[in-house]
Amino acid sequence: MAGQGRPSPRLRQRAGHAESSSSSANLEYEQVQDDEHSAEVFQNPNSRNAIELFFERPRGSAIVVAALTVVAFALRFYKINHPDQVVFDEVHFGKFAAYYITREYYFDVHPPFAKLLFGLAGWFVGFDGKFHFENIGDSYTEHHVPFVGMRALPAILGSLTIPLIYAIMKESGYSTVIAAFSASLVLFDNAHIAQSRLILLDATLIFFIALTIYSYICFRKQRYREFTFEWWLWLILTGVFMACTWGSKVNGILTVFTIGIAVIIDLWDVLDIKKGHSMDYFTRHLAARAFGLILVPFIVYLSFFYVHFWILTTSGPGDSFMSPAFQETLSGNEMLLNSHEIRYYDIVTIRHKDTKVFLHSHIEKYPLSYDDGRISSQGQQVTGYGHNDTNNHWQIIPTKSLPETGRGRIVRHQDVIQLLHVNTLTHLITHDVASPLMPTNQEFTTWAKDDYSRHNETLFQVVLANDPNDGEAWKSKSGHFRLIHMPTKVSMWTHSKQLPEWAFKQQEINGNKNPSDKTATWFVDEIVADEDGDEVTDRTEHAAVKVPKSMNFFRKFGELQLLMLQHNAGLTASHPYASNPINWPFLLMGISFWTENDAKKQIYLIGNLIGWWTCVVGIAIFIGILGADLIARRRGMDPISDPVRNRLWNNTGFFMLVWAVHYIPFFLMSRQLFIHHYLPSHLASALVAGSVLNFVLSDTINYPISIRGPKTRARPSQYADLGVKGPATLAVFIFILFFMFLFIAPLTYGTPALTGEQVNSKRLLSTWTLHFAAKKVHEA
């Protein structure tokens, strides 16, 4: 056996003090590599078990990775044309691909890179973008959508993730058997397969997470050859793939945090004066990482948005999310085509930007008292109304002298105006009376036009939004504004809660005491008539020119980033298949992706129970190993050899960092969460599980794995002594894992149809909410 000539494992007493360090500037290079100390073990490579030796040779390794890859493609492309209907979030991401092809602007909380790839795939297979993926269950075949070509993209990336996992483990110094073990945990996982067969973002995200991990490990292996071509290559590739991860999905930023934490630990080690490095040396490393892992990724990430804006130049469903200035850069946008300058004495309709209700009034009065006993002004009601009628008409009255004609009659930023309700000939006012629903806010009402006793309370200032220039003209559609009451400085505001029956359940309009609140933003929807009662035509100086305006790329980028963050945080509505992060590693709940009632078929996203629980056990064992080792070392014992310990801390510890950073932050989020958010952490847990299996099966590791530098001395090599028990363990585990995969496969592929009793048999945990289950009947 390979272990012949190696002393049996025992607890070693630790030396009281380490030898004093040398003062040489090249101290690190004079000694062994810091994180992989050479064991004083002699191993004869020729005495290894023949099976293990075959798999460790390049030919054996190539056969294994080729087999893994072929099986990965087979499982992910199997019946990829079923169902030929829109499934789960294909309603979103398929639709976004269509918008790229038709060049219509859309808004989404996720960055554009993965969706750009879907758009490219759709264009490549001949999709014309006319099908908009409106509802789950809509037929692709009836609308002649080349959906298989679009689904092929995530299927390819999901399949290529398997050899990447294998490569990560091999580059980390693990044997072929251990690498195949980690790869098989994802290869036969039903959740990963289901996500990789549909037009969804997760396969792209996970593929680039794996590429980022692989590149960073290759970069770290070059640490004794710093600033060489290979060192720079892997550093920059890490940054590029990190940007692709972040650009695929918003939670890809967790990968950025992961690499950032690893780099900080790395630089902290470089800064250690005991290593004999100068501050100039440290500064060079810091600058290199800043370039490769900050500047390069940021430029790549920006490029995705540059392409995004370059393609989406036509007005589309995402217009309303953007500022007026942004919307006017899109051809065919309503603000560009129908935005007119507003003049005094125009009759207009005014709408709230967020809720879209009209500013409305009618002859009915506020009741004398409200349900809580508060007294109202009994003034005319001012409400928010969702439909357009003549009670939404307001005339803009000047509070200053105007010229007879010309541009002096245009209403401008910070002008003080009165608003006259046309149907009742009353002026809009607000006063120090509590509003019906919010005692802290002021009531809005109206006052007779010819009664000047409350003239000051009718004065409002028009404050344009989006950093206007002094004297900028107020425009319909694009001229978003806040209406500030001059005496009290409250801002006209509304909210979605409805008033009681006495106000016909319309929305409340009240005075917000925070005059700069962005939710108190309104716009003029239509200029109904000018002061002569005529229809308004174009009033711009260049009426014939209707070309899109330009806007600085960084302003567009900044505006979209802020909106993405706001709307992602705002996804707090309940969902029947939402789940808590604590449930994810144990597969307590899945997601219903698709059902077909007539055939009783369904796709239910759930992972391979054996694989996921194996990963949980692996993480628990790893934490236990480190804890036991720390306690033993505290008592002066040394139960683990230095190479094995350092591999556990530095390599398996890095995998644990990936797992934790992609998992723990979800506990702090209040938005909707689903089990597919755990898939990146599941990939990392598969790497941890493989590393732990290596520790369980062998007392040694493959060493060294880092590339020798010009100043490092050759060290005695060793290898992981798995023997025949390694391949045997892998074979048995893959058999069990594959059996569990086959058992759940009808829920993964949505075929074949299952009877009610068969559905019940697939419900391995009582928390799984499967469709078409048979009801249990108990005899009396």
Sequence and secondary structure as in RCSB ss.txt:
>XXXX:A:sequence
MAGQGRPSPRLRQRAGHAESSSSSANLEYEQVQDDEHSAEVFQNPNSRNAIELFFERPRGSAIVVAALTVVAFAL
RFYKINHPDQVVFDEVHFGKFAAYYITREYYFDVHPPFAKLLFGLAGWFVGFDGKFHFENIGDSYTEHHVPFVGM
RALPAILGSLTIPLIYAIMKESGYSTVIAAFSASLVLFDNAHIAQSRLILLDATLIFFIALTIYSYICFRKQRYR
EFTFEWWLWLILTGVFMACTWGSKVNGILTVFTIGIAVIIDLWDVLDIKKGHSMDYFTRHLAARAFGLILVPFIV
YLSFFYVHFWILTTSGPGDSFMSPAFQETLSGNEMLLNSHEIRYYDIVTIRHKDTKVFLHSHIEKYPLSYDDGRI
SSQGQQVTGYGHNDTNNHWQIIPTKSLPETGRGRIVRHQDVIQLLHVNTLTHLITHDVASPLMPTNQEFTTWAKD
DYSRHNETLFQVVLANDPNDGEAWKSKSGHFRLIHMPTKVSMWTHSKQLPEWAFKQQEINGNKNPSDKTATWFVD
EIVADEDGDEVTDRTEHAAVKVPKSMNFFRKFGELQLLMLQHNAGLTASHPYASNPINWPFLLMGISFWTENDAK
KQIYLIGNLIGWWTCVVGIAIFIGILGADLIARRRGMDPISDPVRNRLWNNTGFFMLVWAVHYIPFFLMSRQLFI
HHYLPSHLASALVAGSVLNFVLSDTINYPISIRGPKTRARPSQYADLGVKGPATLAVFIFILFFMFLFIAPLTYG
TPALTGEQVNSKRLLSTWTLHFAAKKVHEA
>XXXX:A:secstr
 TTTTS     EE  SS       TTHHHHS  TTS   S    GGGS HHHHHHHSHHHHHHHHHHHHHHHHHH
HHTTTT S B  TTHHHHHHHHHHHHHTB    SS SHHHHHHHHHHHHTT  S     STT BTTTTT  HHHH
HHHHHHHHHHHHHHHHHHHHHTT  HHHHHHHHHHHHT HHHHHHHTSS SHHHHHHHHHHHHHHHHHHHHTGGG
TTSHHHHHHHHHHHHHHHHHHHH GGGHHHHHHHHHHHHHHHHHHH GGGT  HHHHHHHHHHHHIIIIIHHHHH
HHHHHHHHHHH  B  TTGGGS HHHHTTSBT HHHHH  B BTT EEEEEETTT  EEEEEEEE  SB TTS B
    EEEEEESS  GGG EEEEESS   SSSGGGB BTT EEEEEETTTTEEEEEEEEE SS TTSEEEEEEETT
 GGGGGGG EEEEESSS  TT B BTTT  EEEEETTT  EEEEEEEE  GGGTT EEEEEES TT TTS EEEE
EEEE TTS      STTTT        HHHHHHHHHHHHHHHHHT     TT   GGGGGGT   EEEEEETTTT
EEEEE   HHHHHHHHHHHHHHHHHHHHHHHHHHTTEE S HHHHHHIIIIIHHHHHHHHHTTGGGGG  S   G
GGGHHHHHHHHHHHHHHHHHHH S   B  S   TT      B    TTHHHHHHHHHHHHHHHHHHHHHHHHH 
 S   HHHHHHH  STT   SS        
